[in-house]
Amino acid sequence: MSAVTLIRSDTLTQHVEYAYAATADPGSRVVWAAGACPLDEDGATVAPGDVAAQAHQVMRNLREALRGAGADLGDIVRTTVYVASSRQSDLVEAWEAVRSHMGGHDAPSTLLGVTVLGYDDQLVEVEAVAVTA
C-alpha cells in the first residue's frame, strides 16, 4: 500500500493529466531524486534530437534511482519535467512519454521549457520526490 494520497479538486478543471496536490502518511520516508537524465550506462546521452526517446530513457533511469532507495514510480508525490525547447509540441511529446511510465499514478507535476540542460545533446530531465511507508 502506498503512503501517497493524490488530491483532486472539484473546483478546478478536471481536464489535466495530474493531481493538484499530494499528501504522505505521517512517518513516511521521503526520497529526493536528483534530476534523472537521458544517459546510458557509459554516461553518453541517448537519442540526440529525439525528445520522446530521451524522456523514456529518463524515466527508466528515474525508476532505477528510486529502486535504489526502496521506492518506485508509484511512490512519487511530485515531479518537475524540464525540456530544453521553446516549442510547446516538444514539451507535450516529453510529457506524454513521462506519463506513459506513470500509468494511473498522476502525481502533481510541473512541465517547463528551458534554454539548456547540463549534458551534451540533453533535451529532457525529470526530478522527483517520493515517499515510502
Backbone as CSV, one residue per row, in Angstrom:
resi,resn,N_x,N_y,N_z,CA_x,CA_y,CA_z,C_x,C_y,C_z
1,MET,0.841,-1.187,0.000,0.000,0.000,0.000,0.883,1.246,0.000
2,SER,0.535,2.198,-0.821,1.330,3.413,-0.955,1.081,4.371,0.200
3,ALA,2.106,5.115,0.559,1.994,6.151,1.583,1.522,7.465,0.979
4,VAL,1.252,7.469,-0.346,0.891,8.679,-1.085,-0.615,8.723,-1.332
5,THR,-1.215,9.885,-1.083,-2.605,10.140,-1.449,-2.621,11.320,-2.409
6,LEU,-3.161,11.100,-3.599,-3.263,12.170,-4.587,-4.550,12.943,-4.366
7,ILE,-4.464,14.259,-4.430,-5.583,15.149,-4.130,-6.082,15.794,-5.416
8,ARG,-7.385,15.737,-5.624,-8.016,16.423,-6.749,-8.980,17.465,-6.192
9,SER,-9.402,18.394,-7.022,-10.307,19.442,-6.576,-11.499,19.511,-7.507
10,ASP,-12.688,19.519,-6.920,-13.909,19.655,-7.714,-14.073,21.066,-8.259
11,THR,-13.334,22.033,-7.718,-13.482,23.417,-8.155,-12.464,23.817,-9.216
12,LEU,-11.534,22.912,-9.558,-10.555,23.165,-10.615,-10.839,22.237,-11.791
13,THR,-10.358,22.586,-12.963,-10.630,21.783,-14.145,-10.190,20.327,-13.953
14,GLN,-10.966,19.421,-14.505,-10.636,18.003,-14.479,-9.927,17.586,-15.769
15,HIS,-9.656,18.541,-16.641,-9.047,18.277,-17.941,-7.534,18.391,-17.903
16,VAL,-6.916,17.869,-16.841,-5.469,17.818,-16.709,-5.077,16.385,-16.380
17,GLU,-3.857,16.032,-16.717,-3.375,14.665,-16.501,-2.513,14.547,-15.244
18,TYR,-2.894,15.241,-14.202,-2.156,15.159,-12.954,-3.072,15.588,-11.818
19,ALA,-2.766,15.089,-10.612,-3.463,15.536,-9.418,-2.947,16.933,-9.073
20,TYR,-3.753,17.686,-8.359,-3.355,19.049,-7.993,-2.442,19.106,-6.774
21,ALA,-2.461,18.077,-5.958,-1.631,18.040,-4.757,-1.479,16.585,-4.332
22,ALA,-0.619,16.354,-3.369,-0.424,15.013,-2.824,-0.053,15.144,-1.357
23,THR,-0.422,14.127,-0.599,-0.021,14.069,0.799,0.700,12.750,1.043
24,ALA,1.443,12.703,2.144,2.133,11.491,2.549,1.725,11.147,3.963
25,ASP,1.616,9.861,4.229,1.253,9.417,5.567,2.304,9.859,6.582
26,PRO,1.864,10.180,7.818,2.833,10.537,8.859,3.839,9.399,9.052
27,GLY,5.062,9.748,9.273,6.096,8.745,9.487,6.659,8.161,8.203
28,SER,6.225,8.649,7.058,6.747,8.153,5.786,8.202,8.559,5.606
29,ARG,8.910,7.803,4.814,10.297,8.106,4.475,10.312,8.870,3.163
30,VAL,10.958,10.018,3.121,10.999,10.854,1.933,12.259,10.540,1.121
31,VAL,12.074,10.439,-0.195,13.180,10.191,-1.117,13.227,11.352,-2.106
32,TRP,14.323,12.091,-2.125,14.527,13.160,-3.093,15.446,12.615,-4.179
33,ALA,14.958,12.566,-5.394,15.766,12.069,-6.503,16.391,13.235,-7.254
34,ALA,17.662,13.107,-7.568,18.313,14.088,-8.438,17.634,14.046,-9.794
35,GLY,17.813,15.084,-10.564,17.247,15.093,-11.899,17.742,13.901,-12.699
36,ALA,16.812,13.060,-13.165,17.178,11.909,-13.987,17.444,12.405,-15.399
37,CYS,18.552,11.945,-15.976,18.994,12.406,-17.290,18.939,11.252,-18.288
38,PRO,18.968,11.552,-19.580,18.886,10.509,-20.605,20.255,9.912,-20.935
39,LEU,20.912,9.384,-19.912,22.252,8.834,-20.082,22.209,7.316,-20.085
40,ASP,23.067,6.709,-20.914,23.189,5.260,-20.903,24.204,4.858,-19.840
41,GLU,24.506,3.557,-19.750,25.411,3.058,-18.717,26.829,3.611,-18.853
42,ASP,27.183,4.057,-20.060,28.517,4.614,-20.286,28.560,6.131,-20.088
43,GLY,27.420,6.738,-19.715,27.365,8.174,-19.487,27.130,8.999,-20.736
44,ALA,26.786,8.350,-21.836,26.504,9.070,-23.081,25.017,9.422,-23.151
45,THR,24.701,10.566,-23.713,23.314,10.978,-23.915,22.708,10.129,-25.026
46,VAL,21.573,9.489,-24.741,20.912,8.665,-25.751,20.066,9.535,-26.673
47,ALA,19.863,9.082,-27.876,18.912,9.642,-28.837,18.991,11.163,-28.996
48,PRO,20.151,11.708,-29.345,20.225,13.154,-29.567,19.148,13.616,-30.559
49,GLY,18.448,14.695,-30.199,17.414,15.252,-31.069,16.044,14.617,-30.936
50,ASP,15.901,13.559,-30.149,14.632,12.836,-30.036,14.071,13.003,-28.617
51,VAL,13.142,13.936,-28.475,12.574,14.260,-27.160,11.920,13.048,-26.520
52,ALA,11.089,12.334,-27.262,10.358,11.192,-26.693,11.318,10.093,-26.245
53,ALA,12.286,9.745,-27.081,13.238,8.689,-26.720,14.033,9.070,-25.478
54,GLN,14.422,10.335,-25.389,15.144,10.773,-24.196,14.244,10.719,-22.965
55,ALA,12.988,11.108,-23.096,12.062,11.069,-21.952,11.875,9.638,-21.461
56,HIS,11.778,8.688,-22.381,11.652,7.277,-21.971,12.896,6.819,-21.220
57,GLN,14.086,7.193,-21.697,15.322,6.824,-21.007,15.388,7.476,-19.631
58,VAL,14.982,8.731,-19.553,14.953,9.439,-18.278,14.081,8.682,-17.274
59,MET,12.920,8.255,-17.706,12.011,7.569,-16.783,12.551,6.196,-16.377
60,ARG,13.210,5.501,-17.280,13.853,4.227,-16.894,14.935,4.493,-15.854
61,ASN,15.722,5.552,-16.075,16.773,5.896,-15.114,16.196,6.350,-13.777
62,LEU,15.108,7.123,-13.814,14.466,7.562,-12.577,13.953,6.365,-11.792
63,ARG,13.325,5.425,-12.478,12.816,4.224,-11.794,13.966,3.491,-11.103
64,GLU,15.104,3.347,-11.774,16.251,2.656,-11.171,16.787,3.426,-9.965
65,ALA,16.858,4.744,-10.071,17.325,5.551,-8.938,16.399,5.385,-7.743
66,LEU,15.095,5.404,-7.993,14.132,5.231,-6.904,14.232,3.837,-6.299
67,ARG,14.397,2.822,-7.137,14.530,1.450,-6.627,15.712,1.346,-5.676
68,GLY,16.793,2.051,-5.995,17.957,2.044,-5.121,17.660,2.607,-3.743
69,ALA,16.606,3.408,-3.644,16.193,3.995,-2.357,14.970,3.277,-1.783
70,GLY,14.592,2.144,-2.385,13.449,1.384,-1.879,12.107,1.953,-2.290
71,ALA,12.059,2.696,-3.387,10.809,3.314,-3.856,10.593,2.953,-5.327
72,ASP,9.445,3.368,-5.852,9.139,3.160,-7.269,8.328,4.356,-7.762
73,LEU,7.992,4.345,-9.036,7.261,5.476,-9.619,5.926,5.724,-8.923
74,GLY,5.279,4.697,-8.437,4.002,4.849,-7.737,4.122,5.524,-6.381
75,ASP,5.337,5.717,-5.901,5.577,6.390,-4.620,5.867,7.879,-4.793
76,ILE,5.890,8.343,-6.031,6.203,9.745,-6.302,5.069,10.646,-5.815
77,VAL,5.452,11.739,-5.152,4.477,12.750,-4.738,4.550,14.000,-5.600
78,ARG,5.657,14.159,-6.343,5.789,15.348,-7.192,6.943,15.166,-8.160
79,THR,6.749,15.666,-9.394,7.835,15.689,-10.366,7.943,17.082,-10.976
80,THR,9.125,17.357,-11.493,9.345,18.513,-12.355,9.995,17.975,-13.624
81,VAL,9.391,18.288,-14.764,9.870,17.821,-16.064,10.443,19.025,-16.806
82,TYR,11.718,18.943,-17.146,12.409,20.007,-17.867,12.643,19.552,-19.307
83,VAL,12.309,20.416,-20.260,12.531,20.120,-21.673,13.285,21.300,-22.279
84,ALA,14.430,21.010,-22.873,15.245,22.067,-23.472,14.666,22.426,-24.840
85,SER,13.586,23.216,-24.798,12.913,23.632,-26.022,11.958,24.771,-25.708
86,SER,11.729,25.609,-26.694,10.705,26.647,-26.560,9.448,26.259,-27.337
87,ARG,9.443,25.058,-27.911,8.282,24.590,-28.673,7.350,23.783,-27.781
88,GLN,6.106,24.217,-27.689,5.133,23.522,-26.851,4.964,22.071,-27.298
89,SER,5.062,21.801,-28.580,4.909,20.425,-29.070,5.994,19.511,-28.495
90,ASP,7.197,20.018,-28.290,8.259,19.224,-27.667,7.927,18.940,-26.207
91,LEU,7.386,19.927,-25.510,7.001,19.721,-24.117,5.908,18.668,-24.019
92,VAL,4.929,18.746,-24.905,3.833,17.764,-24.903,4.377,16.373,-25.201
93,GLU,5.291,16.269,-26.155,5.875,14.974,-26.507,6.609,14.362,-25.309
94,ALA,7.381,15.170,-24.610,8.076,14.684,-23.419,7.079,14.286,-22.341
95,TRP,6.061,15.122,-22.132,5.046,14.848,-21.113,4.348,13.522,-21.384
96,GLU,3.977,13.269,-22.638,3.291,12.024,-22.975,4.171,10.808,-22.687
97,ALA,5.453,10.912,-22.969,6.365,9.808,-22.669,6.487,9.591,-21.158
98,VAL,6.638,10.678,-20.414,6.722,10.576,-18.953,5.454,9.944,-18.403
99,ARG,4.305,10.425,-18.829,3.018,9.906,-18.345,2.851,8.417,-18.655
100,SER,3.374,7.966,-19.779,3.227,6.550,-20.136,3.924,5.647,-19.121
101,HIS,4.918,6.141,-18.430,5.616,5.362,-17.407,4.903,5.433,-16.056
102,MET,4.118,6.470,-15.856,3.461,6.670,-14.563,2.153,5.899,-14.441
103,GLY,1.608,5.424,-15.561,0.343,4.700,-15.513,-0.746,5.569,-14.921
104,GLY,-1.533,5.006,-14.028,-2.625,5.738,-13.393,-2.185,6.629,-12.253
105,HIS,-0.907,6.615,-11.916,-0.395,7.429,-10.800,-0.037,8.815,-11.331
106,ASP,-1.009,9.694,-11.320,-0.856,11.020,-11.926,-0.463,12.065,-10.886
107,ALA,0.721,11.864,-10.322,1.232,12.755,-9.276,1.324,14.191,-9.779
108,PRO,1.213,15.167,-8.874,1.389,16.564,-9.260,2.727,16.754,-9.982
109,SER,2.723,17.596,-10.995,3.928,17.795,-11.783,3.946,19.193,-12.372
110,THR,5.139,19.672,-12.628,5.338,20.919,-13.349,6.146,20.590,-14.595
111,LEU,5.711,21.127,-15.734,6.364,20.917,-17.022,6.929,22.255,-17.490
112,LEU,8.238,22.294,-17.750,8.907,23.544,-18.094,9.730,23.421,-19.363
113,GLY,9.702,24.459,-20.169,10.642,24.602,-21.264,11.801,25.446,-20.774
114,VAL,13.021,24.963,-20.984,14.217,25.671,-20.525,15.170,25.859,-21.706
115,THR,16.145,26.707,-21.521,17.087,27.014,-22.594,18.067,25.878,-22.854
116,VAL,18.649,25.347,-21.789,19.674,24.319,-21.951,19.707,23.449,-20.700
117,LEU,20.118,22.189,-20.886,20.322,21.274,-19.765,21.798,20.885,-19.716
118,GLY,22.198,20.176,-18.691,23.607,20.022,-18.354,24.490,19.155,-19.218
119,TYR,23.944,18.174,-19.939,24.786,17.283,-20.732,24.674,17.607,-22.219
120,ASP,25.722,17.288,-22.968,25.680,17.481,-24.414,24.470,16.772,-25.003
121,ASP,23.739,17.450,-25.867,22.580,16.898,-26.585,21.402,16.527,-25.688
122,GLN,21.424,16.913,-24.413,20.333,16.583,-23.494,19.134,17.474,-23.754
123,LEU,17.958,16.843,-23.882,16.712,17.568,-24.097,15.727,17.438,-22.947
124,VAL,15.845,16.398,-22.116,14.846,16.110,-21.080,15.523,15.761,-19.769
125,GLU,14.932,16.217,-18.674,15.355,15.838,-17.321,14.123,15.825,-16.442
126,VAL,14.052,14.877,-15.512,12.914,14.797,-14.587,13.465,14.624,-13.183
127,GLU,13.047,15.517,-12.279,13.372,15.336,-10.876,12.093,14.955,-10.139
128,ALA,12.258,14.244,-9.034,11.089,13.715,-8.332,11.317,13.665,-6.835
129,VAL,10.201,13.725,-6.113,10.171,13.442,-4.682,9.202,12.297,-4.498
130,ALA,9.628,11.292,-3.727,8.784,10.137,-3.463,8.726,9.901,-1.956
131,VAL,7.741,9.142,-1.518,7.655,8.742,-0.126,7.332,7.255,-0.059
132,THR,7.894,6.601,0.935,7.598,5.198,1.157,7.120,5.017,2.591
133,ALA,6.378,3.981,2.789,5.828,3.702,4.125,6.900,3.238,5.072
